[in-house]
Amino acid sequence: MKRPPRKGAPIPNRTAIDTRLPADHFARTLRADVAEGLTAEPKKLSPKWFYDAHGSVLFDRITRLPEYYPARAERMVLRAHAEEIARHTGARTLIELGSGSSEKTRLLIDALTAGGTLKLYAPLDVSETALENAAESLCRDYPDLRVEATVADFGTDLQLPDAGPRLVAFLGSTLGNLDTDQRAAFLARTRATLTREDDALLLGVDLVKDPKTLIRAYDDAQGVTAAFNKNLLRVLNRELDADFDPGAFDHRAVWNAEAERMEMHLRARVTHTVKIPTLDMTVDFTRGEDLCTEISVKFRQEPLELSLIHTPSPRDRQKSRMPSSA
């Protein structure tokens, strides 16, 4: 998390990494998020801090659990519609926001490559290591593909390659991790960026479904999601010299019917105080108090499509297409 940035760090075989985050980005952002979130009412933390090395391993395990349907559903949708998406967009440049390992994106790359249009894959992620690993693997497997990866936060930085037609992919239902105001701001920024007539947006979301199915997906029988949730506290202990006791909290997965979203909470088992010396603060928890660590909004297709159509844009025309949803 504290790795210094490198400008245009080259990797052999048609690949470049451009780091646009300052050297202290993670430390500064973490301190600000924690100071704001743990003084809020109710307390909350951003799910972005789940993903240290151990958290990423745990999340990979989660995606393979029988209860966790979203990853399988999205792959099925992409497998079924990748050829149609390639034909519909004719994308020369595929841009992926929050790309991670780029594994499921290969379905799109295969279809666009088979269609003869794709020349550039431009993944954007906050993890330089993930981008390096993905870029090296893709360059090896796709000898005619150029990879221009960018280390940046898509929530604030949406500078995109200009070579069109462009297809921007935002998958994994990451949109659901944003609250109402954050979603509106993100979609407005994205729409303002997609200024070409041949630009397209591929948005992967999770739809509202039986709450029992949703709760099982976020509270699996093996306890992997619980370990993933509590790992956030270990990240704070390591990075901020905090003294959270993960055993003093219980993992909870809650369906918020009014907001139509899943929520992950850590509930304090006892009344206690946590010290965070790096921030010169103490945080009191009462028994039964919840700390919200993630929201995952579940969408209804028609209202979501209408919100995309009516998102403000510099031009009075629709820039977003949503060929698929899970």
C-alpha positions in Angstrom: 0.0 0.0 0.0 3.0 2.3 0.4 4.8 1.5 -2.8 6.2 4.6 -4.5 4.9 5.5 -7.9 6.8 5.1 -11.1 6.1 7.2 -14.2 5.7 5.2 -17.4 7.3 2.1 -15.9 8.0 -0.1 -18.9 7.2 -3.8 -19.1 8.5 -5.7 -22.2 6.1 -6.6 -25.0 3.9 -3.6 -25.9 3.0 -2.6 -22.3 3.4 0.5 -20.2 2.3 1.5 -16.7 1.6 5.1 -15.9 1.2 6.0 -12.2 -0.8 9.1 -11.5 -1.2 8.6 -7.8 1.1 10.6 -5.5 3.5 8.7 -3.3 1.5 9.3 -0.1 -1.9 8.7 -1.7 -2.9 5.6 0.2 -1.6 6.8 3.6 -3.2 10.2 3.2 -6.6 8.8 1.9 -6.7 6.1 4.5 -6.2 8.6 7.4 -8.8 10.9 6.0 -11.4 8.1 5.4 -10.9 6.6 8.9 -11.0 10.0 10.7 -14.2 10.9 8.9 -15.9 7.5 9.0 -15.2 6.7 12.7 -16.5 10.0 13.8 -19.7 9.7 11.7 -23.0 8.7 13.1 -23.4 5.8 12.5 -19.8 4.8 12.1 -18.7 3.6 8.7 -15.5 2.7 6.7 -14.9 2.4 3.0 -14.7 -1.1 1.5 -11.6 0.0 -0.6 -9.5 -0.8 2.5 -10.4 -4.5 2.4 -8.0 -5.2 -0.4 -4.5 -5.6 1.0 -2.6 -8.7 -0.1 -4.5 -11.0 2.4 -7.8 -9.3 1.7 -7.4 -9.9 -2.0 -6.7 -13.6 -1.4 -9.8 -13.9 0.7 -11.9 -12.1 -1.9 -10.7 -14.5 -4.5 -11.9 -17.3 -2.3 -15.2 -15.6 -1.9 -15.8 -15.4 -5.6 -15.4 -19.2 -5.8 -17.9 -20.0 -3.0 -21.1 -21.7 -3.9 -23.2 -19.0 -2.2 -21.5 -16.1 -4.0 -23.5 -16.0 -7.3 -22.4 -12.5 -8.6 -19.0 -13.5 -10.1 -20.5 -16.6 -11.8 -23.5 -14.7 -13.1 -21.4 -11.9 -14.6 -19.1 -14.4 -16.3 -22.2 -16.2 -17.7 -23.6 -12.9 -19.0 -20.3 -11.9 -20.6 -19.8 -15.3 -22.2 -23.3 -15.2 -23.6 -23.1 -11.6 -24.9 -19.4 -10.8 -25.6 -19.7 -11.4 -29.3 -22.8 -9.2 -29.5 -21.0 -6.5 -27.5 -18.0 -6.7 -29.8 -20.2 -6.4 -32.9 -22.3 -3.6 -31.4 -19.3 -1.4 -30.3 -16.6 -2.3 -32.8 -14.2 -1.1 -30.1 -10.6 -0.3 -31.0 -9.9 0.6 -27.4 -11.2 -1.3 -24.4 -10.9 0.7 -21.1 -11.7 -1.1 -17.8 -12.2 0.8 -14.6 -11.2 -1.1 -11.4 -9.7 -3.8 -13.6 -7.9 -5.9 -10.9 -6.7 -9.2 -12.4 -8.5 -8.6 -15.7 -9.5 -12.3 -15.8 -13.2 -12.0 -16.8 -12.3 -9.2 -19.2 -10.6 -11.8 -21.4 -14.1 -12.7 -22.6 -14.4 -9.2 -24.1 -10.8 -9.2 -25.3 -11.4 -12.5 -27.1 -14.6 -11.3 -28.8 -13.1 -8.0 -29.8 -9.9 -9.6 -31.1 -11.9 -12.2 -33.1 -13.9 -9.3 -34.6 -10.6 -7.7 -35.7 -11.1 -4.3 -34.0 -9.3 -4.3 -30.7 -5.8 -2.7 -30.7 -5.5 -1.3 -27.1 -6.5 -2.5 -23.7 -6.3 0.3 -21.1 -7.0 -1.0 -17.5 -7.2 1.5 -14.7 -6.8 0.4 -11.0 -5.3 1.7 -7.8 -3.1 -1.4 -7.5 0.1 -1.2 -9.5 1.0 -4.8 -8.7 -2.3 -6.1 -10.0 -1.9 -4.0 -13.2 1.7 -5.3 -13.8 0.7 -8.9 -13.3 -2.3 -8.6 -15.6 -0.5 -6.6 -18.3 2.4 -9.1 -18.4 0.0 -12.1 -18.7 -2.2 -10.4 -21.4 0.8 -9.4 -23.5 2.0 -13.0 -23.4 -1.4 -14.4 -24.4 -2.4 -11.7 -27.0 0.6 -11.0 -29.2 -1.1 -8.2 -31.2 -2.5 -6.4 -28.2 -1.0 -3.2 -26.7 -1.7 -2.7 -23.0 -1.5 0.8 -21.5 -2.3 0.5 -17.8 -2.9 3.4 -15.4 -2.5 3.5 -11.7 -5.2 5.9 -10.7 -8.5 6.3 -8.7 -11.4 6.2 -11.1 -13.5 8.0 -8.5 -11.5 11.2 -9.2 -9.4 10.5 -12.3 -11.1 9.6 -15.5 -8.6 10.6 -18.2 -9.1 8.0 -20.9 -7.2 7.1 -24.1 -8.6 8.9 -27.1 -8.4 6.2 -29.8 -11.9 5.2 -30.8 -14.3 3.5 -31.0 -13.9 3.2 -27.2 -15.7 0.7 -24.9 -15.5 1.6 -21.2 -16.2 -1.5 -19.0 -17.2 -1.0 -15.3 -17.9 -4.5 -14.1 -18.2 -6.5 -10.8 -21.2 -4.4 -9.6 -18.7 -1.9 -8.2 -21.3 0.8 -8.9 -23.3 -0.7 -6.1 -20.6 0.2 -3.6 -21.3 3.9 -4.1 -24.1 5.7 -2.3 -26.7 7.7 -4.2 -24.7 10.9 -4.3 -21.5 9.1 -5.2 -23.2 7.2 -8.0 -24.7 10.3 -9.5 -21.3 12.1 -9.4 -19.5 9.1 -10.9 -22.0 8.6 -13.7 -21.9 12.4 -14.5 -18.1 12.3 -14.7 -18.2 9.2 -16.9 -20.8 10.6 -19.2 -18.9 13.9 -19.5 -15.8 11.9 -20.5 -17.5 9.8 -23.2 -17.7 12.6 -25.8 -17.3 10.6 -29.0 -20.3 9.5 -31.0 -18.9 5.9 -31.1 -18.2 5.7 -27.3 -20.0 3.0 -25.3 -20.3 2.1 -21.6 -20.6 -1.6 -20.5 -22.0 -1.6 -16.9 -22.2 -4.7 -14.8 -24.7 -4.5 -11.9 -26.5 -6.9 -9.6 -30.3 -6.9 -9.6 -32.7 -7.0 -6.7 -33.6 -10.6 -5.8 -34.7 -12.9 -2.9 -33.1 -11.5 0.3 -32.2 -15.0 1.5 -30.1 -15.5 -1.6 -28.4 -12.1 -1.0 -27.7 -12.7 2.6 -26.1 -16.1 1.9 -23.8 -14.5 -0.6 -22.5 -12.1 2.0 -22.5 -14.5 5.0 -21.2 -17.9 3.7 -21.2 -21.1 5.7 -17.4 -21.3 5.7 -16.9 -17.9 7.3 -14.7 -16.6 4.5 -16.7 -13.4 4.1 -16.5 -12.9 7.9 -12.7 -13.2 7.8 -12.6 -10.8 4.8 -14.7 -8.2 6.8 -12.6 -8.5 9.9 -9.4 -8.2 7.9 -10.3 -4.5 7.5 -9.5 -4.1 11.2 -6.1 -5.8 10.7 -5.3 -3.3 7.9 -6.1 -0.4 10.3 -4.0 -2.0 13.0 -1.0 -2.3 10.7 -1.3 1.0 8.8 -2.4 3.2 11.6 -1.0 1.5 14.7 -4.5 0.9 15.9 -5.4 -1.7 18.5 -8.7 -3.1 17.1 -9.4 -6.6 18.4 -11.1 -8.5 15.6 -12.5 -10.9 18.1 -14.4 -8.1 19.7 -16.6 -7.8 16.7 -19.1 -10.1 14.9 -19.6 -10.1 11.1 -23.2 -9.2 10.0 -24.8 -9.3 6.6 -28.0 -7.2 6.5 -30.5 -6.7 3.7 -31.7 -3.0 3.9 -35.1 -3.4 2.2 -35.8 0.4 2.1 -32.6 1.2 0.3 -32.5 -2.1 -1.6 -29.0 -2.8 -0.7 -26.9 -5.4 1.1 -24.8 -4.0 4.0 -21.8 -5.6 5.8 -21.4 -4.6 9.4 -19.0 -5.3 12.2 -21.0 -5.4 15.4 -19.2 -4.8 18.7 -19.6 -7.7 21.1 -18.7 -5.7 24.2 -18.4 -2.0 25.1 -14.8 -1.0 24.5 -12.4 1.7 23.3 -10.1 1.6 20.4 -6.9 3.7 20.2 -5.5 5.0 16.9 -2.2 6.7 17.7 -1.4 7.7 14.1 -4.6 9.8 14.1 -4.3 10.8 17.8 -7.8 9.6 18.4 -9.8 7.1 20.4 -13.0 5.6 19.3 -15.7 4.3 21.7 -17.9 1.3 20.8 -20.9 0.3 22.8 -22.1 -3.3 23.0 -24.2 -4.0 19.9 -23.0 -1.0 18.0 -22.5 -1.5 14.2 -19.7 -0.3 12.1 -20.8 -0.3 8.4 -17.9 -1.6 6.2 -19.7 -2.0 2.8 -22.9 -1.3 1.0 -23.8 -3.1 -2.2 -26.8 -1.6 -3.9 -29.0 -4.0 -5.9 -30.7 -2.4 -8.9 -33.9 -2.7 -10.9 -33.1 -2.6 -14.6 -35.7 -0.1 -15.9 -35.0 2.6 -13.2 -31.2 2.2 -13.7 -31.5 2.5 -17.5 -33.6 5.7 -17.1 -31.1 7.1 -14.6 -28.3 6.5 -17.2 -30.3 8.2 -20.0 -31.1 11.2 -17.8 -27.6 11.6 -16.3 -26.4 15.2 -17.1 -24.0 15.5 -20.0 -22.3 18.2 -22.0 -24.3 17.1 -25.0 -28.0 16.3 -25.0 -27.6 12.7 -26.1 -27.3 9.3 -24.6 -23.7 8.1 -24.1 -24.3 5.0 -22.0 -25.4 1.5 -23.2 -26.1 -1.3 -20.8 -26.0 -4.6 -22.8 -26.0 -6.8 -19.7 -26.7 -7.2 -16.0 -26.5 -10.0 -13.5 
